[in-house]
Amino acid sequence: MARPKKTSRLTPKGTRPEGVVSEETLSGDLPPSPAWFGWLILAFLLVGVAVIFSNYMSWLPGSPSSSWILGGLGFVLIGILTATKWR
């Protein structure tokens, strides 16, 4: 059995229903991030990768340990979250 083909739209293409207010998601009134912000993102990511790598190479005290992995992943997560705030 073939699926019935839709032939009409609820609203014409390129229009919006009445009463719907659309606001821009990108706000142009915020200033760009400072120059050091990109370096901060990179530093968090690199420290996280370095901690994870050093754990596997047994260069850290008590390694290999899952606590070092969690710490490294925490730095990587902070770097990613910081990158989402970059303008």
C-alpha positions as a Python dict, from the first residue, in 0.01 Angstrom:
ca = {
    (1, 'M'): (0, 0, 0),
    (2, 'A'): (146, 334, -104),
    (3, 'R'): (172, 623, 134),
    (4, 'P'): (-72, 906, 53),
    (5, 'K'): (101, 1210, -89),
    (6, 'K'): (58, 1544, 86),
    (7, 'T'): (-74, 1801, -155),
    (8, 'S'): (-124, 2108, 60),
    (9, 'R'): (44, 2303, 334),
    (10, 'L'): (-111, 2460, 640),
    (11, 'T'): (43, 2794, 552),
    (12, 'P'): (180, 2909, 218),
    (13, 'K'): (552, 2862, 177),
    (14, 'G'): (754, 3157, 305),
    (15, 'T'): (488, 3292, 543),
    (16, 'R'): (433, 3264, 916),
    (17, 'P'): (106, 3204, 1100),
    (18, 'E'): (-54, 3507, 1264),
    (19, 'G'): (38, 3570, 1626),
    (20, 'V'): (380, 3404, 1602),
    (21, 'V'): (656, 3642, 1699),
    (22, 'S'): (996, 3548, 1565),
    (23, 'E'): (1300, 3691, 1739),
    (24, 'E'): (1650, 3671, 1607),
    (25, 'T'): (1854, 3408, 1786),
    (26, 'L'): (2180, 3585, 1707),
    (27, 'S'): (2196, 3909, 1895),
    (28, 'G'): (2403, 4173, 1727),
    (29, 'D'): (2421, 4394, 2034),
    (30, 'L'): (2681, 4182, 2217),
    (31, 'P'): (3046, 4272, 2160),
    (32, 'P'): (3283, 4008, 2024),
    (33, 'S'): (3480, 3797, 2268),
    (34, 'P'): (3821, 3924, 2378),
    (35, 'A'): (4128, 3793, 2197),
    (36, 'W'): (4239, 3578, 2492),
    (37, 'F'): (3911, 3385, 2496),
    (38, 'G'): (4011, 3160, 2208),
    (39, 'W'): (4340, 3081, 2378),
    (40, 'L'): (4151, 2993, 2697),
    (41, 'I'): (3938, 2743, 2504),
    (42, 'L'): (4247, 2590, 2347),
    (43, 'A'): (4424, 2573, 2684),
    (44, 'F'): (4134, 2385, 2848),
    (45, 'L'): (4117, 2136, 2563),
    (46, 'L'): (4494, 2079, 2551),
    (47, 'V'): (4526, 2039, 2928),
    (48, 'G'): (4249, 1780, 2921),
    (49, 'V'): (4412, 1585, 2640),
    (50, 'A'): (4752, 1610, 2810),
    (51, 'V'): (4614, 1474, 3139),
    (52, 'I'): (4449, 1180, 2962),
    (53, 'F'): (4762, 1106, 2757),
    (54, 'S'): (4988, 1135, 3062),
    (55, 'N'): (4764, 897, 3252),
    (56, 'Y'): (4799, 630, 2987),
    (57, 'M'): (5176, 683, 2971),
    (58, 'S'): (5191, 642, 3354),
    (59, 'W'): (5362, 978, 3395),
    (60, 'L'): (5122, 1089, 3669),
    (61, 'P'): (5134, 975, 4032),
    (62, 'G'): (4909, 674, 4085),
    (63, 'S'): (4835, 631, 3717),
    (64, 'P'): (4674, 462, 3538),
    (65, 'S'): (4370, 571, 3733),
    (66, 'S'): (4013, 652, 3641),
    (67, 'S'): (4025, 971, 3850),
    (68, 'W'): (4288, 1116, 3614),
    (69, 'I'): (4067, 1023, 3318),
    (70, 'L'): (3769, 1200, 3476),
    (71, 'G'): (3981, 1506, 3547),
    (72, 'G'): (4102, 1517, 3187),
    (73, 'L'): (3750, 1471, 3054),
    (74, 'G'): (3637, 1751, 3287),
    (75, 'F'): (3890, 1988, 3132),
    (76, 'V'): (3780, 1888, 2782),
    (77, 'L'): (3415, 1944, 2879),
    (78, 'I'): (3496, 2287, 3023),
    (79, 'G'): (3675, 2371, 2697),
    (80, 'I'): (3374, 2267, 2491),
    (81, 'L'): (3132, 2458, 2713),
    (82, 'T'): (3356, 2764, 2695),
    (83, 'A'): (3364, 2737, 2317),
    (84, 'T'): (2985, 2760, 2304),
    (85, 'K'): (3005, 3108, 2463),
    (86, 'W'): (3255, 3240, 2206),
    (87, 'R'): (3119, 3527, 1995),
}
